[in-house]
Amino acid sequence: MKRMFLYLALSMAVCVLALSLNGFAAETSRLKGTVLDSEGRPAEGAKLFIYGSSNVKRQADFISPMSGSDGRMLITLPAGRYWAVARLKKDGNYGPLMPGDKHSGEPVEIDMEAGRDTEASFVVADIREVGQKKRADTANSVRLWGRVVDAQGNPVANAYVFANREKDVDYVPDYLSPWTDETGNYSLSIPATGRYFVGSVRQFPLPSKITLTREVVPVPGKSDIALDLQLIVY
């Protein structure tokens, strides 16, 4: 009798667990991500940072496993709407991106339907590659050049200079320079017309919204503007 009771109890427990798992599966969706580099090649070792809102300047709600040699990864998520970015750090750790690390830029909005697979693609690039895309046409541009320095006037390496049409900058500015070298030197091309606000930081993308006060207005007929900038420290 005791054996029969134990058998029935175990059978009921298994049924309840199976129903629970089926219910969980019905409320989730698999995200199949593909990460490529700027040349269209699979990016191995990238991770997706997934957020439940468009605010991606905070700790991610979900982080995918690393992408394989084919640039693909898979993660199961509750059904809903998400915003995702891909990051590829050479050291595999968390923290600000450094020279050689890559990022996909603006977040991708993804709608996940319960019980259905969703696919999303990302292209990661380092700041030099992003800067090439976010640089003015040299035929109608002005070159900003100079050094990035700290509060004591010392040159700052591994920083970048950016220019933005609005003084409030959020995430990825309009124009970016490559990383500075050990002498703090930079060079950045911006359009020859208009007004721009400039700054320099080490983090990419920007970790938070900032308001710039340094303003540059190109002068007609002038092709170069010498400008030293103090590093913005977060």
mmCIF file of the C-alpha atoms, coordinates in Angstrom:
data_MODEL
# 
_entry.id   MODEL 
# 
loop_
_atom_site.group_PDB 
_atom_site.id 
_atom_site.type_symbol 
_atom_site.label_atom_id 
_atom_site.label_alt_id 
_atom_site.label_comp_id 
_atom_site.label_asym_id 
_atom_site.label_entity_id 
_atom_site.label_seq_id 
_atom_site.pdbx_PDB_ins_code 
_atom_site.Cartn_x 
_atom_site.Cartn_y 
_atom_site.Cartn_z 
_atom_site.occupancy 
_atom_site.B_iso_or_equiv 
_atom_site.pdbx_formal_charge 
_atom_site.auth_seq_id 
_atom_site.auth_comp_id 
_atom_site.auth_asym_id 
_atom_site.auth_atom_id 
_atom_site.pdbx_PDB_model_num 
ATOM 1   C CA . MET A 1 1   ? 0.000  0.000  0.000   1.00 0.00 ? 1   MET A CA 1 
ATOM 2   C CA . LYS A 1 2   ? 2.822  2.371  0.921   1.00 0.00 ? 2   LYS A CA 1 
ATOM 3   C CA . ARG A 1 3   ? 4.590  1.539  -2.338  1.00 0.00 ? 3   ARG A CA 1 
ATOM 4   C CA . MET A 1 4   ? 1.426  2.256  -4.315  1.00 0.00 ? 4   MET A CA 1 
ATOM 5   C CA . PHE A 1 5   ? 0.969  5.599  -2.515  1.00 0.00 ? 5   PHE A CA 1 
ATOM 6   C CA . LEU A 1 6   ? 4.610  6.531  -3.152  1.00 0.00 ? 6   LEU A CA 1 
ATOM 7   C CA . TYR A 1 7   ? 4.287  5.581  -6.821  1.00 0.00 ? 7   TYR A CA 1 
ATOM 8   C CA . LEU A 1 8   ? 1.163  7.717  -7.236  1.00 0.00 ? 8   LEU A CA 1 
ATOM 9   C CA . ALA A 1 9   ? 2.800  10.658 -5.459  1.00 0.00 ? 9   ALA A CA 1 
ATOM 10  C CA . LEU A 1 10  ? 5.883  10.470 -7.679  1.00 0.00 ? 10  LEU A CA 1 
ATOM 11  C CA . SER A 1 11  ? 3.730  10.179 -10.803 1.00 0.00 ? 11  SER A CA 1 
ATOM 12  C CA . MET A 1 12  ? 1.774  13.293 -9.846  1.00 0.00 ? 12  MET A CA 1 
ATOM 13  C CA . ALA A 1 13  ? 4.983  15.191 -9.152  1.00 0.00 ? 13  ALA A CA 1 
ATOM 14  C CA . VAL A 1 14  ? 6.371  14.245 -12.564 1.00 0.00 ? 14  VAL A CA 1 
ATOM 15  C CA . CYS A 1 15  ? 3.142  15.363 -14.249 1.00 0.00 ? 15  CYS A CA 1 
ATOM 16  C CA . VAL A 1 16  ? 3.178  18.711 -12.429 1.00 0.00 ? 16  VAL A CA 1 
ATOM 17  C CA . LEU A 1 17  ? 6.831  19.259 -13.378 1.00 0.00 ? 17  LEU A CA 1 
ATOM 18  C CA . ALA A 1 18  ? 6.138  18.383 -17.011 1.00 0.00 ? 18  ALA A CA 1 
ATOM 19  C CA . LEU A 1 19  ? 3.201  20.786 -17.149 1.00 0.00 ? 19  LEU A CA 1 
ATOM 20  C CA . SER A 1 20  ? 5.312  23.521 -15.559 1.00 0.00 ? 20  SER A CA 1 
ATOM 21  C CA . LEU A 1 21  ? 8.115  22.992 -18.063 1.00 0.00 ? 21  LEU A CA 1 
ATOM 22  C CA . ASN A 1 22  ? 5.672  23.004 -20.958 1.00 0.00 ? 22  ASN A CA 1 
ATOM 23  C CA . GLY A 1 23  ? 4.173  26.248 -19.676 1.00 0.00 ? 23  GLY A CA 1 
ATOM 24  C CA . PHE A 1 24  ? 7.644  27.774 -19.328 1.00 0.00 ? 24  PHE A CA 1 
ATOM 25  C CA . ALA A 1 25  ? 8.570  26.704 -22.858 1.00 0.00 ? 25  ALA A CA 1 
ATOM 26  C CA . ALA A 1 26  ? 5.373  28.241 -24.215 1.00 0.00 ? 26  ALA A CA 1 
ATOM 27  C CA . GLU A 1 27  ? 6.221  31.599 -22.599 1.00 0.00 ? 27  GLU A CA 1 
ATOM 28  C CA . THR A 1 28  ? 9.810  31.750 -23.866 1.00 0.00 ? 28  THR A CA 1 
ATOM 29  C CA . SER A 1 29  ? 11.516 32.281 -27.189 1.00 0.00 ? 29  SER A CA 1 
ATOM 30  C CA . ARG A 1 30  ? 14.944 31.450 -28.529 1.00 0.00 ? 30  ARG A CA 1 
ATOM 31  C CA . LEU A 1 31  ? 17.062 34.291 -29.875 1.00 0.00 ? 31  LEU A CA 1 
ATOM 32  C CA . LYS A 1 32  ? 19.444 33.168 -32.591 1.00 0.00 ? 32  LYS A CA 1 
ATOM 33  C CA . GLY A 1 33  ? 22.094 35.854 -32.929 1.00 0.00 ? 33  GLY A CA 1 
ATOM 34  C CA . THR A 1 34  ? 24.695 36.268 -35.656 1.00 0.00 ? 34  THR A CA 1 
ATOM 35  C CA . VAL A 1 35  ? 27.644 38.634 -35.206 1.00 0.00 ? 35  VAL A CA 1 
ATOM 36  C CA . LEU A 1 36  ? 29.858 39.698 -38.114 1.00 0.00 ? 36  LEU A CA 1 
ATOM 37  C CA . ASP A 1 37  ? 32.794 42.079 -38.344 1.00 0.00 ? 37  ASP A CA 1 
ATOM 38  C CA . SER A 1 38  ? 32.932 45.082 -40.661 1.00 0.00 ? 38  SER A CA 1 
ATOM 39  C CA . GLU A 1 39  ? 34.287 42.862 -43.451 1.00 0.00 ? 39  GLU A CA 1 
ATOM 40  C CA . GLY A 1 40  ? 31.344 40.469 -43.201 1.00 0.00 ? 40  GLY A CA 1 
ATOM 41  C CA . ARG A 1 41  ? 33.313 37.707 -41.479 1.00 0.00 ? 41  ARG A CA 1 
ATOM 42  C CA . PRO A 1 42  ? 31.961 35.780 -38.464 1.00 0.00 ? 42  PRO A CA 1 
ATOM 43  C CA . ALA A 1 43  ? 33.035 37.384 -35.179 1.00 0.00 ? 43  ALA A CA 1 
ATOM 44  C CA . GLU A 1 44  ? 34.039 34.709 -32.685 1.00 0.00 ? 44  GLU A CA 1 
ATOM 45  C CA . GLY A 1 45  ? 33.910 35.472 -28.954 1.00 0.00 ? 45  GLY A CA 1 
ATOM 46  C CA . ALA A 1 46  ? 31.223 38.190 -29.104 1.00 0.00 ? 46  ALA A CA 1 
ATOM 47  C CA . LYS A 1 47  ? 28.375 38.440 -26.597 1.00 0.00 ? 47  LYS A CA 1 
ATOM 48  C CA . LEU A 1 48  ? 24.922 39.960 -26.843 1.00 0.00 ? 48  LEU A CA 1 
ATOM 49  C CA . PHE A 1 49  ? 23.953 42.350 -24.062 1.00 0.00 ? 49  PHE A CA 1 
ATOM 50  C CA . ILE A 1 50  ? 20.162 42.360 -23.875 1.00 0.00 ? 50  ILE A CA 1 
ATOM 51  C CA . TYR A 1 51  ? 17.971 44.957 -22.149 1.00 0.00 ? 51  TYR A CA 1 
ATOM 52  C CA . GLY A 1 52  ? 14.289 45.127 -21.308 1.00 0.00 ? 52  GLY A CA 1 
ATOM 53  C CA . SER A 1 53  ? 14.136 48.830 -22.236 1.00 0.00 ? 53  SER A CA 1 
ATOM 54  C CA . SER A 1 54  ? 15.836 51.217 -24.641 1.00 0.00 ? 54  SER A CA 1 
ATOM 55  C CA . ASN A 1 55  ? 18.128 52.377 -21.819 1.00 0.00 ? 55  ASN A CA 1 
ATOM 56  C CA . VAL A 1 56  ? 21.262 50.375 -22.587 1.00 0.00 ? 56  VAL A CA 1 
ATOM 57  C CA . LYS A 1 57  ? 23.584 52.405 -20.357 1.00 0.00 ? 57  LYS A CA 1 
ATOM 58  C CA . ARG A 1 58  ? 23.107 50.116 -17.392 1.00 0.00 ? 58  ARG A CA 1 
ATOM 59  C CA . GLN A 1 59  ? 23.687 46.519 -16.421 1.00 0.00 ? 59  GLN A CA 1 
ATOM 60  C CA . ALA A 1 60  ? 22.217 44.157 -19.011 1.00 0.00 ? 60  ALA A CA 1 
ATOM 61  C CA . ASP A 1 61  ? 19.164 42.086 -18.104 1.00 0.00 ? 61  ASP A CA 1 
ATOM 62  C CA . PHE A 1 62  ? 20.528 39.122 -20.062 1.00 0.00 ? 62  PHE A CA 1 
ATOM 63  C CA . ILE A 1 63  ? 23.932 38.247 -21.541 1.00 0.00 ? 63  ILE A CA 1 
ATOM 64  C CA . SER A 1 64  ? 24.289 35.582 -24.189 1.00 0.00 ? 64  SER A CA 1 
ATOM 65  C CA . PRO A 1 65  ? 27.000 32.931 -24.376 1.00 0.00 ? 65  PRO A CA 1 
ATOM 66  C CA . MET A 1 66  ? 29.996 33.813 -26.565 1.00 0.00 ? 66  MET A CA 1 
ATOM 67  C CA . SER A 1 67  ? 29.567 33.424 -30.294 1.00 0.00 ? 67  SER A CA 1 
ATOM 68  C CA . GLY A 1 68  ? 31.298 30.467 -31.906 1.00 0.00 ? 68  GLY A CA 1 
ATOM 69  C CA . SER A 1 69  ? 33.652 30.401 -34.867 1.00 0.00 ? 69  SER A CA 1 
ATOM 70  C CA . ASP A 1 70  ? 30.610 30.880 -37.114 1.00 0.00 ? 70  ASP A CA 1 
ATOM 71  C CA . GLY A 1 71  ? 29.638 34.081 -35.267 1.00 0.00 ? 71  GLY A CA 1 
ATOM 72  C CA . ARG A 1 72  ? 26.446 32.518 -33.932 1.00 0.00 ? 72  ARG A CA 1 
ATOM 73  C CA . MET A 1 73  ? 25.030 32.197 -30.437 1.00 0.00 ? 73  MET A CA 1 
ATOM 74  C CA . LEU A 1 74  ? 21.730 31.074 -28.919 1.00 0.00 ? 74  LEU A CA 1 
ATOM 75  C CA . ILE A 1 75  ? 19.911 32.294 -25.813 1.00 0.00 ? 75  ILE A CA 1 
ATOM 76  C CA . THR A 1 76  ? 16.425 31.543 -24.455 1.00 0.00 ? 76  THR A CA 1 
ATOM 77  C CA . LEU A 1 77  ? 14.466 34.555 -23.176 1.00 0.00 ? 77  LEU A CA 1 
ATOM 78  C CA . PRO A 1 78  ? 10.996 35.275 -21.818 1.00 0.00 ? 78  PRO A CA 1 
ATOM 79  C CA . ALA A 1 79  ? 8.694  36.525 -24.558 1.00 0.00 ? 79  ALA A CA 1 
ATOM 80  C CA . GLY A 1 80  ? 8.678  40.309 -24.916 1.00 0.00 ? 80  GLY A CA 1 
ATOM 81  C CA . ARG A 1 81  ? 10.441 43.285 -26.484 1.00 0.00 ? 81  ARG A CA 1 
ATOM 82  C CA . TYR A 1 82  ? 14.167 43.763 -26.032 1.00 0.00 ? 82  TYR A CA 1 
ATOM 83  C CA . TRP A 1 83  ? 17.029 45.993 -27.114 1.00 0.00 ? 83  TRP A CA 1 
ATOM 84  C CA . ALA A 1 84  ? 20.383 44.342 -27.786 1.00 0.00 ? 84  ALA A CA 1 
ATOM 85  C CA . VAL A 1 85  ? 23.961 45.280 -28.621 1.00 0.00 ? 85  VAL A CA 1 
ATOM 86  C CA . ALA A 1 86  ? 26.916 43.054 -29.430 1.00 0.00 ? 86  ALA A CA 1 
ATOM 87  C CA . ARG A 1 87  ? 30.301 43.515 -27.806 1.00 0.00 ? 87  ARG A CA 1 
ATOM 88  C CA . LEU A 1 88  ? 33.602 41.823 -28.540 1.00 0.00 ? 88  LEU A CA 1 
ATOM 89  C CA . LYS A 1 89  ? 36.394 42.363 -26.029 1.00 0.00 ? 89  LYS A CA 1 
ATOM 90  C CA . LYS A 1 90  ? 39.826 40.932 -26.696 1.00 0.00 ? 90  LYS A CA 1 
ATOM 91  C CA . ASP A 1 91  ? 40.298 39.926 -23.061 1.00 0.00 ? 91  ASP A CA 1 
ATOM 92  C CA . GLY A 1 92  ? 36.800 38.426 -22.787 1.00 0.00 ? 92  GLY A CA 1 
ATOM 93  C CA . ASN A 1 93  ? 36.054 40.509 -19.675 1.00 0.00 ? 93  ASN A CA 1 
ATOM 94  C CA . TYR A 1 94  ? 33.492 43.215 -18.946 1.00 0.00 ? 94  TYR A CA 1 
ATOM 95  C CA . GLY A 1 95  ? 34.136 46.937 -18.680 1.00 0.00 ? 95  GLY A CA 1 
ATOM 96  C CA . PRO A 1 96  ? 34.840 49.836 -21.070 1.00 0.00 ? 96  PRO A CA 1 
ATOM 97  C CA . LEU A 1 97  ? 35.959 49.066 -24.607 1.00 0.00 ? 97  LEU A CA 1 
ATOM 98  C CA . MET A 1 98  ? 39.645 49.565 -25.285 1.00 0.00 ? 98  MET A CA 1 
ATOM 99  C CA . PRO A 1 99  ? 41.629 49.764 -28.551 1.00 0.00 ? 99  PRO A CA 1 
ATOM 100 C CA . GLY A 1 100 ? 40.946 46.622 -30.556 1.00 0.00 ? 100 GLY A CA 1 
ATOM 101 C CA . ASP A 1 101 ? 37.626 45.888 -28.826 1.00 0.00 ? 101 ASP A CA 1 
ATOM 102 C CA . LYS A 1 102 ? 34.478 46.054 -30.938 1.00 0.00 ? 102 LYS A CA 1 
ATOM 103 C CA . HIS A 1 103 ? 30.867 47.166 -30.523 1.00 0.00 ? 103 HIS A CA 1 
ATOM 104 C CA . SER A 1 104 ? 27.746 47.057 -32.704 1.00 0.00 ? 104 SER A CA 1 
ATOM 105 C CA . GLY A 1 105 ? 26.722 50.685 -32.067 1.00 0.00 ? 105 GLY A CA 1 
ATOM 106 C CA . GLU A 1 106 ? 23.067 51.651 -31.673 1.00 0.00 ? 106 GLU A CA 1 
ATOM 107 C CA . PRO A 1 107 ? 20.876 48.975 -30.012 1.00 0.00 ? 107 PRO A CA 1 
ATOM 108 C CA . VAL A 1 108 ? 18.761 46.652 -32.143 1.00 0.00 ? 108 VAL A CA 1 
ATOM 109 C CA . GLU A 1 109 ? 15.091 46.387 -31.135 1.00 0.00 ? 109 GLU A CA 1 
ATOM 110 C CA . ILE A 1 110 ? 13.866 42.781 -31.042 1.00 0.00 ? 110 ILE A CA 1 
ATOM 111 C CA . ASP A 1 111 ? 10.334 41.442 -30.542 1.00 0.00 ? 111 ASP A CA 1 
ATOM 112 C CA . MET A 1 112 ? 10.278 37.907 -29.103 1.00 0.00 ? 112 MET A CA 1 
ATOM 113 C CA . GLU A 1 113 ? 7.075  35.902 -29.577 1.00 0.00 ? 113 GLU A CA 1 
ATOM 114 C CA . ALA A 1 114 ? 6.345  33.041 -27.192 1.00 0.00 ? 114 ALA A CA 1 
ATOM 115 C CA . GLY A 1 115 ? 7.203  29.631 -28.591 1.00 0.00 ? 115 GLY A CA 1 
ATOM 116 C CA . ARG A 1 116 ? 8.899  31.019 -31.714 1.00 0.00 ? 116 ARG A CA 1 
ATOM 117 C CA . ASP A 1 117 ? 12.551 31.449 -32.663 1.00 0.00 ? 117 ASP A CA 1 
ATOM 118 C CA . THR A 1 118 ? 13.751 34.966 -33.472 1.00 0.00 ? 118 THR A CA 1 
ATOM 119 C CA . GLU A 1 119 ? 16.862 35.820 -35.490 1.00 0.00 ? 119 GLU A CA 1 
ATOM 120 C CA . ALA A 1 120 ? 18.923 38.996 -35.233 1.00 0.00 ? 120 ALA A CA 1 
ATOM 121 C CA . SER A 1 121 ? 22.169 40.081 -36.887 1.00 0.00 ? 121 SER A CA 1 
ATOM 122 C CA . PHE A 1 122 ? 24.828 42.467 -35.592 1.00 0.00 ? 122 PHE A CA 1 
ATOM 123 C CA . VAL A 1 123 ? 27.959 44.024 -37.083 1.00 0.00 ? 123 VAL A CA 1 
ATOM 124 C CA . VAL A 1 124 ? 30.751 44.896 -34.655 1.00 0.00 ? 124 VAL A CA 1 
ATOM 125 C CA . ALA A 1 125 ? 33.559 47.350 -35.336 1.00 0.00 ? 125 ALA A CA 1 
ATOM 126 C CA . ASP A 1 126 ? 36.309 49.056 -33.373 1.00 0.00 ? 126 ASP A CA 1 
ATOM 127 C CA . ILE A 1 127 ? 36.380 52.805 -32.973 1.00 0.00 ? 127 ILE A CA 1 
ATOM 128 C CA . ARG A 1 128 ? 38.763 53.255 -35.900 1.00 0.00 ? 128 ARG A CA 1 
ATOM 129 C CA . GLU A 1 129 ? 36.308 51.507 -38.216 1.00 0.00 ? 129 GLU A CA 1 
ATOM 130 C CA . VAL A 1 130 ? 33.341 53.379 -36.734 1.00 0.00 ? 130 VAL A CA 1 
ATOM 131 C CA . GLY A 1 131 ? 35.252 56.636 -37.082 1.00 0.00 ? 131 GLY A CA 1 
ATOM 132 C CA . GLN A 1 132 ? 35.844 55.993 -40.777 1.00 0.00 ? 132 GLN A CA 1 
ATOM 133 C CA . LYS A 1 133 ? 32.089 55.740 -41.272 1.00 0.00 ? 133 LYS A CA 1 
ATOM 134 C CA . LYS A 1 134 ? 31.425 58.757 -39.038 1.00 0.00 ? 134 LYS A CA 1 
ATOM 135 C CA . ARG A 1 135 ? 33.929 61.092 -40.630 1.00 0.00 ? 135 ARG A CA 1 
ATOM 136 C CA . ALA A 1 136 ? 33.191 63.969 -42.963 1.00 0.00 ? 136 ALA A CA 1 
ATOM 137 C CA . ASP A 1 137 ? 33.979 63.847 -46.669 1.00 0.00 ? 137 ASP A CA 1 
ATOM 138 C CA . THR A 1 138 ? 37.493 65.277 -46.982 1.00 0.00 ? 138 THR A CA 1 
ATOM 139 C CA . ALA A 1 139 ? 36.469 67.358 -50.015 1.00 0.00 ? 139 ALA A CA 1 
ATOM 140 C CA . ASN A 1 140 ? 34.167 69.523 -47.878 1.00 0.00 ? 140 ASN A CA 1 
ATOM 141 C CA . SER A 1 141 ? 35.644 69.229 -44.421 1.00 0.00 ? 141 SER A CA 1 
ATOM 142 C CA . VAL A 1 142 ? 37.779 70.894 -41.805 1.00 0.00 ? 142 VAL A CA 1 
ATOM 143 C CA . ARG A 1 143 ? 40.421 68.976 -39.882 1.00 0.00 ? 143 ARG A CA 1 
ATOM 144 C CA . LEU A 1 144 ? 40.542 69.322 -36.128 1.00 0.00 ? 144 LEU A CA 1 
ATOM 145 C CA . TRP A 1 145 ? 43.890 68.321 -34.691 1.00 0.00 ? 145 TRP A CA 1 
ATOM 146 C CA . GLY A 1 146 ? 45.785 68.624 -31.453 1.00 0.00 ? 146 GLY A CA 1 
ATOM 147 C CA . ARG A 1 147 ? 46.213 66.703 -28.221 1.00 0.00 ? 147 ARG A CA 1 
ATOM 148 C CA . VAL A 1 148 ? 44.015 65.179 -25.563 1.00 0.00 ? 148 VAL A CA 1 
ATOM 149 C CA . VAL A 1 149 ? 45.350 66.035 -22.113 1.00 0.00 ? 149 VAL A CA 1 
ATOM 150 C CA . ASP A 1 150 ? 44.389 65.395 -18.494 1.00 0.00 ? 150 ASP A CA 1 
ATOM 151 C CA . ALA A 1 151 ? 43.728 68.033 -15.823 1.00 0.00 ? 151 ALA A CA 1 
ATOM 152 C CA . GLN A 1 152 ? 47.488 68.432 -15.283 1.00 0.00 ? 152 GLN A CA 1 
ATOM 153 C CA . GLY A 1 153 ? 48.198 68.931 -18.970 1.00 0.00 ? 153 GLY A CA 1 
ATOM 154 C CA . ASN A 1 154 ? 49.706 65.477 -19.522 1.00 0.00 ? 154 ASN A CA 1 
ATOM 155 C CA . PRO A 1 155 ? 48.977 63.691 -22.821 1.00 0.00 ? 155 PRO A CA 1 
ATOM 156 C CA . VAL A 1 156 ? 46.310 60.979 -22.683 1.00 0.00 ? 156 VAL A CA 1 
ATOM 157 C CA . ALA A 1 157 ? 46.636 57.810 -24.761 1.00 0.00 ? 157 ALA A CA 1 
ATOM 158 C CA . ASN A 1 158 ? 43.756 55.514 -25.774 1.00 0.00 ? 158 ASN A CA 1 
ATOM 159 C CA . ALA A 1 159 ? 41.176 58.316 -25.851 1.00 0.00 ? 159 ALA A CA 1 
ATOM 160 C CA . TYR A 1 160 ? 39.199 59.668 -28.789 1.00 0.00 ? 160 TYR A CA 1 
ATOM 161 C CA . VAL A 1 161 ? 37.806 63.037 -29.827 1.00 0.00 ? 161 VAL A CA 1 
ATOM 162 C CA . PHE A 1 162 ? 34.256 63.461 -31.045 1.00 0.00 ? 162 PHE A CA 1 
ATOM 163 C CA . ALA A 1 163 ? 32.107 66.200 -32.538 1.00 0.00 ? 163 ALA A CA 1 
ATOM 164 C CA . ASN A 1 164 ? 28.339 66.424 -32.311 1.00 0.00 ? 164 ASN A CA 1 
ATOM 165 C CA . ARG A 1 165 ? 25.768 68.771 -33.838 1.00 0.00 ? 165 ARG A CA 1 
ATOM 166 C CA . GLU A 1 166 ? 23.883 69.018 -30.538 1.00 0.00 ? 166 GLU A CA 1 
ATOM 167 C CA . LYS A 1 167 ? 25.475 69.879 -27.193 1.00 0.00 ? 167 LYS A CA 1 
ATOM 168 C CA . ASP A 1 168 ? 23.703 66.945 -25.540 1.00 0.00 ? 168 ASP A CA 1 
ATOM 169 C CA . VAL A 1 169 ? 25.405 63.744 -26.666 1.00 0.00 ? 169 VAL A CA 1 
ATOM 170 C CA . ASP A 1 170 ? 23.864 60.339 -26.169 1.00 0.00 ? 170 ASP A CA 1 
ATOM 171 C CA . TYR A 1 171 ? 25.628 57.031 -26.869 1.00 0.00 ? 171 TYR A CA 1 
ATOM 172 C CA . VAL A 1 172 ? 27.367 57.442 -30.270 1.00 0.00 ? 172 VAL A CA 1 
ATOM 173 C CA . PRO A 1 173 ? 28.347 60.985 -31.398 1.00 0.00 ? 173 PRO A CA 1 
ATOM 174 C CA . ASP A 1 174 ? 28.094 62.241 -34.983 1.00 0.00 ? 174 ASP A CA 1 
ATOM 175 C CA . TYR A 1 175 ? 31.849 62.239 -35.737 1.00 0.00 ? 175 TYR A CA 1 
ATOM 176 C CA . LEU A 1 176 ? 34.681 60.278 -34.113 1.00 0.00 ? 176 LEU A CA 1 
ATOM 177 C CA . SER A 1 177 ? 38.460 60.284 -34.306 1.00 0.00 ? 177 SER A CA 1 
ATOM 178 C CA . PRO A 1 178 ? 40.643 57.176 -34.020 1.00 0.00 ? 178 PRO A CA 1 
ATOM 179 C CA . TRP A 1 179 ? 42.217 56.401 -30.631 1.00 0.00 ? 179 TRP A CA 1 
ATOM 180 C CA . THR A 1 180 ? 44.985 58.763 -29.523 1.00 0.00 ? 180 THR A CA 1 
ATOM 181 C CA . ASP A 1 181 ? 48.569 57.515 -29.332 1.00 0.00 ? 181 ASP A CA 1 
ATOM 182 C CA . GLU A 1 182 ? 50.955 57.819 -26.385 1.00 0.00 ? 182 GLU A CA 1 
ATOM 183 C CA . THR A 1 183 ? 51.505 61.504 -27.205 1.00 0.00 ? 183 THR A CA 1 
ATOM 184 C CA . GLY A 1 184 ? 47.756 62.215 -27.012 1.00 0.00 ? 184 GLY A CA 1 
ATOM 185 C CA . ASN A 1 185 ? 47.630 63.366 -30.636 1.00 0.00 ? 185 ASN A CA 1 
ATOM 186 C CA . TYR A 1 186 ? 44.374 63.171 -32.555 1.00 0.00 ? 186 TYR A CA 1 
ATOM 187 C CA . SER A 1 187 ? 42.952 64.182 -35.932 1.00 0.00 ? 187 SER A CA 1 
ATOM 188 C CA . LEU A 1 188 ? 39.270 64.464 -36.818 1.00 0.00 ? 188 LEU A CA 1 
ATOM 189 C CA . SER A 1 189 ? 37.518 65.684 -39.969 1.00 0.00 ? 189 SER A CA 1 
ATOM 190 C CA . ILE A 1 190 ? 34.156 67.446 -39.624 1.00 0.00 ? 190 ILE A CA 1 
ATOM 191 C CA . PRO A 1 191 ? 31.960 69.226 -42.214 1.00 0.00 ? 191 PRO A CA 1 
ATOM 192 C CA . ALA A 1 192 ? 33.168 72.695 -43.189 1.00 0.00 ? 192 ALA A CA 1 
ATOM 193 C CA . THR A 1 193 ? 29.785 74.263 -42.438 1.00 0.00 ? 193 THR A CA 1 
ATOM 194 C CA . GLY A 1 194 ? 27.677 74.306 -39.308 1.00 0.00 ? 194 GLY A CA 1 
ATOM 195 C CA . ARG A 1 195 ? 28.328 74.370 -35.589 1.00 0.00 ? 195 ARG A CA 1 
ATOM 196 C CA . TYR A 1 196 ? 29.724 71.477 -33.560 1.00 0.00 ? 196 TYR A CA 1 
ATOM 197 C CA . PHE A 1 197 ? 30.315 70.643 -29.936 1.00 0.00 ? 197 PHE A CA 1 
ATOM 198 C CA . VAL A 1 198 ? 33.476 68.678 -29.178 1.00 0.00 ? 198 VAL A CA 1 
ATOM 199 C CA . GLY A 1 199 ? 34.852 66.568 -26.368 1.00 0.00 ? 199 GLY A CA 1 
ATOM 200 C CA . SER A 1 200 ? 37.166 63.649 -25.629 1.00 0.00 ? 200 SER A CA 1 
ATOM 201 C CA . VAL A 1 201 ? 36.694 60.468 -23.609 1.00 0.00 ? 201 VAL A CA 1 
ATOM 202 C CA . ARG A 1 202 ? 38.127 56.973 -23.225 1.00 0.00 ? 202 ARG A CA 1 
ATOM 203 C CA . GLN A 1 203 ? 34.871 55.017 -23.085 1.00 0.00 ? 203 GLN A CA 1 
ATOM 204 C CA . PHE A 1 204 ? 33.088 53.856 -26.222 1.00 0.00 ? 204 PHE A CA 1 
ATOM 205 C CA . PRO A 1 205 ? 30.170 54.077 -26.586 1.00 0.00 ? 205 PRO A CA 1 
ATOM 206 C CA . LEU A 1 206 ? 29.562 56.918 -24.151 1.00 0.00 ? 206 LEU A CA 1 
ATOM 207 C CA . PRO A 1 207 ? 28.552 55.427 -20.784 1.00 0.00 ? 207 PRO A CA 1 
ATOM 208 C CA . SER A 1 208 ? 26.044 58.187 -20.062 1.00 0.00 ? 208 SER A CA 1 
ATOM 209 C CA . LYS A 1 209 ? 24.485 61.267 -21.597 1.00 0.00 ? 209 LYS A CA 1 
ATOM 210 C CA . ILE A 1 210 ? 26.766 64.305 -21.429 1.00 0.00 ? 210 ILE A CA 1 
ATOM 211 C CA . THR A 1 211 ? 26.393 68.010 -22.184 1.00 0.00 ? 211 THR A CA 1 
ATOM 212 C CA . LEU A 1 212 ? 29.278 69.663 -24.021 1.00 0.00 ? 212 LEU A CA 1 
ATOM 213 C CA . THR A 1 213 ? 30.328 73.283 -23.702 1.00 0.00 ? 213 THR A CA 1 
ATOM 214 C CA . ARG A 1 214 ? 33.302 73.432 -26.106 1.00 0.00 ? 214 ARG A CA 1 
ATOM 215 C CA . GLU A 1 215 ? 32.023 74.753 -29.420 1.00 0.00 ? 215 GLU A CA 1 
ATOM 216 C CA . VAL A 1 216 ? 33.660 74.817 -32.857 1.00 0.00 ? 216 VAL A CA 1 
ATOM 217 C CA . VAL A 1 217 ? 32.389 76.845 -35.829 1.00 0.00 ? 217 VAL A CA 1 
ATOM 218 C CA . PRO A 1 218 ? 34.478 76.300 -38.992 1.00 0.00 ? 218 PRO A CA 1 
ATOM 219 C CA . VAL A 1 219 ? 35.599 79.481 -40.751 1.00 0.00 ? 219 VAL A CA 1 
ATOM 220 C CA . PRO A 1 220 ? 35.197 79.624 -44.565 1.00 0.00 ? 220 PRO A CA 1 
ATOM 221 C CA . GLY A 1 221 ? 38.519 79.095 -46.309 1.00 0.00 ? 221 GLY A CA 1 
ATOM 222 C CA . LYS A 1 222 ? 40.206 77.569 -43.262 1.00 0.00 ? 222 LYS A CA 1 
ATOM 223 C CA . SER A 1 223 ? 41.026 73.877 -43.581 1.00 0.00 ? 223 SER A CA 1 
ATOM 224 C CA . ASP A 1 224 ? 42.685 73.199 -40.198 1.00 0.00 ? 224 ASP A CA 1 
ATOM 225 C CA . ILE A 1 225 ? 41.745 74.030 -36.614 1.00 0.00 ? 225 ILE A CA 1 
ATOM 226 C CA . ALA A 1 226 ? 44.290 73.387 -33.856 1.00 0.00 ? 226 ALA A CA 1 
ATOM 227 C CA . LEU A 1 227 ? 42.528 72.440 -30.641 1.00 0.00 ? 227 LEU A CA 1 
ATOM 228 C CA . ASP A 1 228 ? 43.751 70.772 -27.446 1.00 0.00 ? 228 ASP A CA 1 
ATOM 229 C CA . LEU A 1 229 ? 41.018 69.090 -25.406 1.00 0.00 ? 229 LEU A CA 1 
ATOM 230 C CA . GLN A 1 230 ? 40.890 68.021 -21.780 1.00 0.00 ? 230 GLN A CA 1 
ATOM 231 C CA . LEU A 1 231 ? 39.683 64.485 -21.200 1.00 0.00 ? 231 LEU A CA 1 
ATOM 232 C CA . ILE A 1 232 ? 36.149 64.104 -19.833 1.00 0.00 ? 232 ILE A CA 1 
ATOM 233 C CA . VAL A 1 233 ? 36.380 61.797 -16.816 1.00 0.00 ? 233 VAL A CA 1 
ATOM 234 C CA . TYR A 1 234 ? 33.402 59.711 -15.653 1.00 0.00 ? 234 TYR A CA 1 
# 
